[in-house]
């Protein structure tokens, strides 16, 4: 077999036994393609076989040569060339098929990844929606605007009567508990503020409004410090009176 190792150029040059089909295909194929496809070795063997007629027929292998062994082997140099080129073309087609299958598998995997991310996102927001609905069911229906107004009015302290707060003079009739000397300073400030309010026809500037509410707040703090000194009923009555007094500036006098 050492005599069968000529280069591709030598093999082609000494291969007069190639068929016209092989010569045509060889003419259309570049040497670079033949080298890449592995056909160089095949053509080398073909050249060596064409130079030695007896070897080309492969009759010395017994049983009519290798062509008679039923293994699909070539019996001539031209047939070997056709087989080799057809194998190269078939290999190219198989490689393209495999590449196509790989591309399809990649696209399928990418599609499944996108589907999984979409399912995860949908599940996340479904869980948030379920949690929100459960909380709303536990808390009951939301309060409407009209209900909020009614609740605020119900929570507001009752307005003072004209006997408790004179709308004409602004005189304040305090509960007995609030007439103690401890609260003289607070009563004096409130008497003046409400007298000024009455003399102005019931109108107030914002500064006067804040002074009334601030004075009443201090009055309540002083009352809290003495809570242990008073009966619960008297303390509650006095505290409600002060809350109503602090709320009066919100309404017109009278």
Buried (B, 14 or more C-beta within 10 A) or exposed (E): EEEBEBEBEBBBEBBEBBBEEBBEBBEEBEEEEBEEBEBBBBBBBBBBBBBEEEBBBBBEBEEEBBBBEEEEBBBBBBBBBBBBBEBBEEEEEEEEEEEEEEEEEEEEEEEEEEEEEEEEEEEEEEEEEEEEEEEEEEEEEEEEEEEEEEEEEEEEBEEBEEEBBBBEEBEBEBBEBBEBEEBEEBBEBBBEBBBBBBEEEBEBEEEBBEBBBEBBEEBBEBBEEEEEEBEEEBBEBBBEBBBBBBBBBEEEBE
